Amino acid sequence: IWDELLKFHHQWYSSNVMKLVVYSNLDIQNLCEIVTSKFSEIENKNVILKNFKTEFPYDSTNLGF
């Protein structure tokens, strides 16, 4: 299972498909420094996600009918 998890991470863990929300009582300067130091190293792999509104993740062979 670890191999599959690492494979998933290497393929899909990309900054271009992530969002970040930060809630804090710190001033904006300190908050920017903390967030930048923690998250700026996440690689942008230019992942393109499928559009599940037009492209279904499963077909009849996967749904059991």
MDAnalysis code that builds the backbone (N, CA, C; Angstrom):
import MDAnalysis as mda
import numpy as np

u = mda.Universe.empty(195, n_residues=65, atom_resindex=np.repeat(np.arange(65), 3), trajectory=True)
u.add_TopologyAttr("name", ["N", "CA", "C"] * 65)
u.add_TopologyAttr("resid", np.arange(1, 66))
u.add_TopologyAttr("resname", ["ILE", "TRP", "ASP", "GLU", "LEU", "LEU", "LYS", "PHE", "HIS", "HIS", "GLN", "TRP", "TYR", "SER", "SER", "ASN", "VAL", "MET", "LYS", "LEU", "VAL", "VAL", "TYR", "SER", "ASN", "LEU", "ASP", "ILE", "GLN", "ASN", "LEU", "CYS", "GLU", "ILE", "VAL", "THR", "SER", "LYS", "PHE", "SER", "GLU", "ILE", "GLU", "ASN", "LYS", "ASN", "VAL", "ILE", "LEU", "LYS", "ASN", "PHE", "LYS", "THR", "GLU", "PHE", "PRO", "TYR", "ASP", "SER", "THR", "ASN", "LEU", "GLY", "PHE"])
u.atoms.positions = np.array([
    [0.826, -1.206, 0.000],
    [0.000, 0.000, 0.000],
    [0.870, 1.270, 0.000],
    [2.044, 1.206, 0.622],
    [2.907, 2.393, 0.665],
    [3.375, 2.788, -0.724],
    [3.649, 1.787, -1.558],
    [4.083, 2.088, -2.926],
    [2.997, 2.843, -3.682],
    [1.746, 2.406, -3.510],
    [0.627, 3.074, -4.182],
    [0.437, 4.497, -3.654],
    [0.593, 4.651, -2.359],
    [0.457, 5.979, -1.761],
    [1.551, 6.919, -2.268],
    [2.768, 6.445, -2.325],
    [3.865, 7.260, -2.849],
    [3.676, 7.574, -4.328],
    [3.191, 6.603, -5.082],
    [2.914, 6.830, -6.503],
    [1.864, 7.923, -6.668],
    [0.790, 7.847, -5.865],
    [-0.254, 8.865, -5.895],
    [0.326, 10.235, -5.545],
    [1.128, 10.294, -4.510],
    [1.747, 11.554, -4.066],
    [2.613, 12.150, -5.170],
    [3.450, 11.339, -5.779],
    [4.342, 11.840, -6.836],
    [3.575, 12.323, -8.059],
    [2.447, 11.690, -8.324],
    [1.680, 12.064, -9.515],
    [0.785, 13.274, -9.280],
    [0.128, 13.358, -8.124],
    [-0.941, 14.332, -7.937],
    [-0.654, 15.436, -6.939],
    [0.360, 15.313, -6.107],
    [0.645, 16.320, -5.091],
    [1.368, 17.494, -5.757],
    [0.605, 18.486, -6.174],
    [1.138, 19.587, -6.957],
    [0.496, 20.894, -6.521],
    [1.295, 21.929, -6.434],
    [0.791, 23.215, -5.943],
    [-0.283, 23.827, -6.840],
    [-0.279, 23.503, -8.120],
    [-1.253, 24.136, -9.010],
    [-2.682, 23.614, -8.819],
    [-2.870, 22.534, -8.067],
    [-4.219, 22.026, -7.816],
    [-4.598, 22.133, -6.334],
    [-3.862, 22.948, -5.608],
    [-4.105, 23.106, -4.169],
    [-4.653, 24.496, -3.856],
    [-5.360, 24.540, -2.758],
    [-5.827, 25.812, -2.191],
    [-5.359, 25.840, -0.739],
    [-5.176, 27.025, -0.211],
    [-4.758, 27.170, 1.179],
    [-5.564, 28.279, 1.820],
    [-6.117, 27.979, 2.978],
    [-6.828, 28.979, 3.764],
    [-6.116, 29.070, 5.102],
    [-5.826, 30.289, 5.510],
    [-5.139, 30.509, 6.785],
    [-5.967, 31.469, 7.623],
    [-6.197, 31.058, 8.837],
    [-6.959, 31.885, 9.773],
    [-6.065, 32.109, 10.984],
    [-5.807, 33.361, 11.318],
    [-4.879, 33.647, 12.402],
    [-5.103, 35.053, 12.936],
    [-4.637, 35.260, 14.153],
    [-4.659, 36.606, 14.716],
    [-3.301, 37.294, 14.571],
    [-2.374, 36.674, 13.848],
    [-1.075, 37.290, 13.594],
    [-1.222, 38.419, 12.586],
    [-0.282, 39.355, 12.635],
    [-0.319, 40.418, 11.629],
    [0.066, 39.832, 10.273],
    [-0.329, 40.487, 9.227],
    [-0.199, 39.949, 7.875],
    [1.256, 39.693, 7.481],
    [2.171, 40.509, 7.934],
    [3.594, 40.325, 7.600],
    [4.119, 39.016, 8.180],
    [3.865, 38.793, 9.468],
    [4.315, 37.542, 10.092],
    [3.625, 36.336, 9.481],
    [2.355, 36.485, 9.215],
    [1.601, 35.390, 8.630],
    [2.139, 35.032, 7.246],
    [2.431, 36.014, 6.445],
    [3.006, 35.769, 5.110],
    [4.342, 35.047, 5.203],
    [5.160, 35.448, 6.139],
    [6.464, 34.800, 6.313],
    [6.306, 33.333, 6.709],
    [5.404, 33.058, 7.629],
    [5.184, 31.680, 8.082],
    [4.639, 30.819, 6.951],
    [3.625, 31.321, 6.280],
    [3.008, 30.556, 5.196],
    [4.010, 30.309, 4.075],
    [4.760, 31.318, 3.710],
    [5.756, 31.173, 2.651],
    [6.813, 30.138, 3.034],
    [7.271, 30.182, 4.265],
    [8.309, 29.233, 4.698],
    [7.796, 27.798, 4.731],
    [6.526, 27.615, 5.024],
    [5.971, 26.265, 5.137],
    [5.509, 25.674, 3.805],
    [5.058, 26.512, 2.879],
    [4.402, 25.988, 1.682],
    [5.070, 26.322, 0.358],
    [6.062, 27.161, 0.337],
    [6.654, 27.575, -0.938],
    [7.433, 26.467, -1.637],
    [7.819, 25.438, -0.928],
    [8.595, 24.363, -1.547],
    [7.736, 23.288, -2.214],
    [6.421, 23.423, -2.132],
    [5.562, 22.442, -2.801],
    [5.691, 22.644, -4.301],
    [6.096, 21.597, -4.963],
    [6.392, 21.664, -6.396],
    [5.125, 21.837, -7.237],
    [5.260, 22.617, -8.284],
    [4.194, 22.735, -9.278],
    [4.502, 21.758, -10.404],
    [3.727, 20.685, -10.465],
    [3.927, 19.665, -11.487],
    [2.999, 19.860, -12.674],
    [2.289, 21.001, -12.691],
    [1.350, 21.321, -13.769],
    [0.352, 20.182, -14.017],
    [-0.154, 19.652, -12.922],
    [-1.143, 18.578, -12.993],
    [-2.419, 19.110, -13.632],
    [-2.997, 18.326, -14.499],
    [-4.280, 18.665, -15.108],
    [-5.302, 17.659, -14.600],
    [-6.282, 18.150, -13.871],
    [-7.309, 17.287, -13.318],
    [-8.386, 17.013, -14.361],
    [-8.984, 15.833, -14.254],
    [-10.090, 15.502, -15.145],
    [-11.317, 16.308, -14.750],
    [-12.150, 16.593, -15.723],
    [-13.397, 17.295, -15.478],
    [-14.491, 16.248, -15.326],
    [-14.884, 15.962, -14.078],
    [-15.857, 14.906, -13.838],
    [-17.286, 15.323, -14.172],
    [-17.478, 16.540, -14.629],
    [-18.794, 16.937, -15.132],
    [-19.008, 16.378, -16.541],
    [-17.921, 16.176, -17.258],
    [-18.031, 15.673, -18.634],
    [-17.327, 14.327, -18.810],
    [-16.436, 13.991, -17.911],
    [-15.642, 12.765, -18.031],
    [-15.846, 11.955, -16.746],
    [-16.558, 10.851, -16.829],
    [-16.909, 10.087, -15.651],
    [-15.754, 9.197, -15.193],
    [-15.511, 9.125, -13.880],
    [-14.376, 8.340, -13.388],
    [-14.591, 6.838, -13.509],
    [-15.843, 6.402, -13.589],
    [-16.146, 4.966, -13.676],
    [-17.039, 4.698, -14.874],
    [-16.870, 3.529, -15.450],
    [-17.775, 3.120, -16.526],
    [-18.525, 1.868, -16.053],
    [-19.316, 1.261, -16.915],
    [-20.150, 0.125, -16.515],
    [-19.339, -1.070, -16.014],
    [-18.091, -1.190, -16.438],
    [-17.268, -2.308, -15.961],
    [-16.822, -2.107, -14.514],
    [-16.828, -0.890, -14.025],
    [-16.416, -0.594, -12.652],
    [-17.581, -0.476, -11.674],
    [-18.795, -0.369, -12.183],
    [-19.943, -0.104, -11.314],
    [-20.690, -1.358, -10.889],
    [-20.288, -2.506, -11.390],
    [-20.887, -3.751, -10.959],
    [-22.202, -4.106, -11.619],
    [-22.517, -3.475, -12.761],
    [-23.696, -3.908, -13.490],
    [-23.370, -4.258, -14.898],
])
